Amino acid sequence: MTLAEFKRWLKKFDENKDGKISKEDLQEAVRSNGGWFRRIKVHRAVKSADVNGDGSIDEDEIMNLAEFALKHLGIRIVSY
């Protein structure tokens, strides 16, 4: 999956359309794709990616989430 595809996929789950992915949005995204992991892993993913500490992942933090996915979930997201 490319980074652009990853961003488009995540944006589909931005429930309130604020341009940010919350823990709940991320949990729903994972479930919709047939995956499941505990809320603690979603919490860790958001905490790891959320540089500004607002509790959600914005456009500038998506790459951090992609790096978390590779390191902890084995999901590879390429930047091209």
C-alpha positions in Angstrom: 0.0 0.0 0.0 1.3 3.4 -0.8 1.3 6.3 1.6 -1.3 8.1 -0.5 -3.6 5.0 -0.5 -3.1 4.7 3.3 -4.2 8.3 3.8 -7.2 7.9 1.5 -8.2 4.7 3.4 -7.9 6.4 6.8 -9.9 9.4 5.8 -12.9 7.2 5.0 -13.1 6.6 8.8 -12.8 10.2 9.9 -16.3 10.1 11.5 -16.6 13.8 12.3 -14.7 15.0 9.2 -12.3 17.1 11.2 -9.3 15.9 9.2 -7.9 13.9 12.2 -8.0 10.2 13.0 -9.1 9.5 16.6 -8.6 6.2 18.4 -12.2 5.3 17.7 -11.7 6.1 13.9 -8.6 3.9 13.8 -10.3 1.1 15.6 -13.1 1.1 13.1 -10.6 1.3 10.2 -8.8 -1.8 11.4 -12.1 -3.7 12.0 -13.4 -2.8 8.5 -10.4 -4.4 7.0 -11.0 -7.7 8.7 -8.4 -7.0 11.3 -8.7 -6.9 15.1 -6.5 -5.9 17.9 -7.1 -4.7 21.4 -7.8 -1.1 22.3 -4.5 -0.9 24.0 -2.7 -1.4 20.7 -4.9 1.3 19.1 -4.0 3.5 22.1 -0.3 2.8 21.6 -0.5 3.5 17.8 -2.1 6.9 18.4 0.2 7.8 21.3 3.2 6.8 19.1 2.1 8.8 16.1 0.5 11.8 17.9 3.5 14.2 18.1 1.5 17.3 19.2 -0.4 15.4 21.9 -3.9 16.3 20.9 -5.1 12.7 21.1 -5.6 12.2 17.4 -3.6 11.8 14.2 -3.5 14.7 11.8 -2.1 15.0 8.2 1.4 15.8 9.5 1.4 12.7 11.8 0.2 10.0 9.2 3.8 9.0 8.4 4.4 8.3 12.2 1.4 6.0 12.1 2.7 4.3 9.0 6.0 3.7 10.8 4.2 2.3 13.8 2.2 -0.1 11.5 5.5 -1.4 10.0 7.3 -1.8 13.3 4.5 -3.3 15.4 2.0 -4.7 13.0 4.1 -5.8 10.0 2.1 -3.6 7.6 4.4 -2.0 5.1 3.4 1.4 3.7 5.6 2.8 1.0 6.0 6.5 0.3 5.6 6.4 -3.5 
